[in-house]
Amino acid sequence: MTLALVAFMAWRHNVRNKAYFYWGTGFLLSGVGFAMAALRGQIPAILSIEIANTIALSGQSAWVAGYLALDRRKLEWWALLPPLVWLGGVFLPWVNDDYTNRVILFNLASAAGATALAMAVCMAGKQNEGSRGKLGAIFVIQGVLCFGTALAMAILGPTDAEAVNFAGSAAMATGFLLILACALTCLVIMERSEKYLRMLSLTDSLTGVLNRRGLFGRFDAIRERAFNSNRQVAVLLFDLDHFKRVNDRFGHQAGDVVLTVFARLANQFVPDGAFGRMGGEEFAAFTTVADQTEAEALAETIRAEFCRVPVSTGDAIVPATFSTGVALASAIEANMDKLVSAADRALYAAKAAGRNCTVIFGEAEAAAPPPPQPDQTSGELVPTLDDQIHALRRVGSLSRG
């Protein structure tokens, strides 16, 4: 009952997490069921035997529902096996009238419940917390213990007094395993919370893609993948054209919609790489490519798809385009800072060429980029003359929105 109170308080703190509610209900049902069984001889037998054990075993079903809810899965029929197994046999004359057979049946129902708990914990799909396997093992041990107790009693045919000892020993062992299961469940929840917080620290809150920190943290893995597959590393920088005008004309909420739509669309085209928001209206993708042609095709595919479908905010259709700068390097020579810098210069060249286009710096250009020149009047960085000439040479071969 104490554990039920703790679980209900946790659920009250976070009502959207139904797992705590189901676990609290499970502890409550188990406590009520065992209390009614302890009153045997003082209350009617049907209350202290049939109904009491049905309520206690329903507690296991509620625990199963809690683990399914923890992973946001729907309730499965096999979660109801513990009380169903009990009700399916307790009213048979040779079971109802014999204490030993009732203990055997209860342990079989408990074994079914432990099996269901192990299934709920281990069949979690993408969830892979480190403590989950240990928790599943605890429930497997509990299932083996309950089934072994039932099998031993069926073979040995103990007297009622000996059956009490069997039942008591199984109950004490199950109680000990329950303590371990509670502790491991707390560890699973803690590991999930840590993973969620880590994800938040690496994810852009508006668009749901990686933020700058998360994006840069993927570079080494992508470079290693490129090395193993004999491919090149490509960095693509995207900048939405005249984004300030979008905010001024349609409002900042419309601007947020444009950012979100672009992020979701572009992210779909980089499944084996990393895509994220660098800040403001600038995004980036790190991926592996076979050559410059594949990098150009990827950038142009994203650009064409984004230009093809107008961005609707509900109140207006927002015309939006973007410019792309791409830099390539071999896996051995790939350096994140140099590649991002080269892609940034290529992006400046794309803007100088009229925007809504793609400019690519090959491996040689990315390896030794000329430094950007400061504008003496504004102090801002502007493309060099070489960049603009390179951009103008490439624009004629690229499709434009």
Beta strands, then each sheet from edge to edge (+ up, - down):
strand 1: 232-240
strand 2: 274-279
strand 3: 282-289
strand 4: 311-312
strand 5: 317-318
strand 6: 322-330
strand 7: 358-361
strand 8: 373-374
strand 9: 381-382
sheet 1: 2+ 3- 1+ 6- 7-
sheet 2: 4+ 5-
sheet 3: 8+ 9-
end
